[in-house]
């Protein structure tokens, strides 16, 4: 596995298109891999996420089975004369994960629930959770099955900060997709290393093709 960071230049026209359309960004990410095996395997798939720490700053993160070639993105939406991209081996970190470890994390996800649009509808659909407490509960409910527990604050609530809570609508072919997303920053403790590695390499929740599901880690800061 590989973890890649690419800096986007939001001032460029093609960058603005990619930043506004998860469908367009999905196609650009898929184009970074020469073979199907580099993009998706039985035990891992390519996941991506956009981070926008400032109005003029945007980063694309990609976790993938194979090493990507982002030359086309540098030319279309990057900084060709100063920046390309950084790719690092991911397997060393994955192999080092153990139950009991604490980490800071970030996850952009598609918190949804299944239901019927009308009482007489025959098929169930997925509906996005729009309220912050529901989005928090969505992650709390899924933590154990993905091999981790969320750290708690002094008041017992999960140690989480939600931001970039939004509902996007974008074109996909002749149709329109509506996508509800939230970005979670928080602290976790690994409870099952195998399940947790699977979450890192296969993603959490739905809409993975559209920039959801990638959980990344950083060292947890010691309590003061």
N, C-alpha and C positions, 0 to 999 in steps of 0.2 A: 504494500500500500504506500501511497505518496500523499503528502499534504502540500498544497500549492497556494501561494498568495500572489495576487496580481493587482497592481494599482491602476484604477481607471481614471481617465481624465474627463471629468463631467462636462467640460466646456466643449468637447467635440460632439458633432451632430450624431454620429453613430453611437457614441457613448450614451447620449440622452435617450436614444431609442432602446438600447439594451437595458438601461436603468428603469425604464417605464414599462417594459414588457417582459415578464418572466418567460413567456413563450419564445421570444427572440433570444433571450439569454440562454435558455435551454439549448437552442439550436447552436449557439456559438460555443457553448461548453462541449456539446457532443462533437463538434467539428475539431476539437483539440486532440482526438484520439484516432489513431490509424486503424485500429482493429476493434471488433466487438469485445474481445477478451480484455483489452485495456480499459474499456468503459464499464463492463459489467461481467461479473462472474457469479458462480453459485453462492459463494460465501461473502460477497462484497459487491457494492455498486458505487457508481460515481454520485457523489453528493456535492452540492454547492450552496453558498450563502453570500449575500451581499451585506457588507457592513458599511455604514455611512456615518463616521464619527463627526463629520462636519459638512456644511453645505458644499464646500469645494473639494471634499475628499471622499473617495469611495474605494473599497477594496472588495475583490472577489476571492473567496476561499473555495478551494476544491479539494475534496478527499477522493482518491481514485485508485483502482487496482493497478493501472498502468501509469507511466509517466506522461503527462500532457505536453503538447507543443502549442503554445499560445501565440505563435508568431502572428497569426491572423488578427488576434485581438489587440496586440501591440500596434499593428498597422491601422486598425479601424478605430480603436477606442482607448489607446494607451498613451505612453510618453516615449515615442520611438527613439529620441535622442538621449534620454537620460535613464529610463527605467525599462526593464523587461518583466521578468517574473522570478519568483523564488520557489523552488521545489525541494522538499526534504523527504528523506525516508521516514515513513510513519511506523514501520513494524517494530522498531526499537521501543518506542513509547508503548505501543499496544502490548508487547511482550512483558513490559515492566509493570503492568497494572496488577494490583493485588487487592483483595478484599480488605477493607479497613482504611484504605488511603482516602484522604480528603483532597478535593480539587475545586477550584473555581471553574465555572463553565459558562458558555454562551450557546444558545439554541434558538434558531428561528423556526417556528413550527406553525402548523395549520390545525389549530384546536377545533375539532368538530365533533358532532354527534349524529347518529343516524335516526331517521324518522320518516314519517309520511307527510307529504305536503298537504294533503287533504285526508279526511277520515276514510274515504272510499278508494284512495289510491292503492294500486296493487303493488307497486315497487317502493322500497325505501330509498331515501336520498340522504346525502350528507349535508348538514347545515353547520355553519360556523358559529362558534361561541363568540359573542360580541362584548360581553361584560367582563371586566378584569377578574372578579372573583371566580367566574366560571372558567376562565382561561387558566387561572392558577390551579383550580381543582383538576382540570384536565391533565396537567403535568403531574400533579401529586398522585393521581389515580394510576398513571403509567410508570411511575418510577420503579416500583418493585419488579415489574416484569422485564425491565431493562437493566436490572442489576445494580441499582443505586437507591439511596435515600437522600432526600433533600434536608439540608441542615435547617435547624429552627432558630428563630430569633428569641429574645428574652420573653416575648409575649406568647410564644408557642406557634406563631405563624411561620410559614416557610420563609427562609432567607432568600427572597427573590426580588428582583426589580424587573418590571415589564416595561418595554418601550417599543417604539415603532409598531404600535398596535394599529392596524389599518385593514381596510377592505379594498382590494384592487379589482378592477375590471379591465380585461384585455382581450384582444382578438386571437382566436385559434382557428385558422382556416376560415370557413364561412360562419363559424359560431362565435360565441362570447363566453369567456370564463370569468366567474367571480370567485375571488380567493381571499379568505380572511386569514391574516397572519399576526403573530406576536413574537417579539424577541425577548427571551428570558436570559437574564444574567443572575447567577446565584452561586451557592456553595452546595456541594454534594459529598456523600461518602459512598464508596463502592461497597456493595454487599455481595455481589456475585461477579467475579472478574470475567467469566466466560460470557455471561449475558451482556455485561457492559461493553466488552469488545465488540460484540455483535451489534449493539446499538451504535457504536462509533463507525462501524464499517457498512452498516445497512440502513441506518437512519431511524428516526422516531416519527411516527405519525404518517399522514398522507401528504400528497402534493410534493413528493421529493423531486420530481422533474422540474418543479417550478421554484426551487430555491429553499425548500423546507426540509427539515429533518437532520441537518448536519449539526452535531454537537461537538464543540471544540473545548479543549482544556487549557488551563493555565495554573501555575502553582498558587495554592491558596495562601493568602497573607495571614501570618500568625495573629491571633487575637491580641489586642493591646491591653 
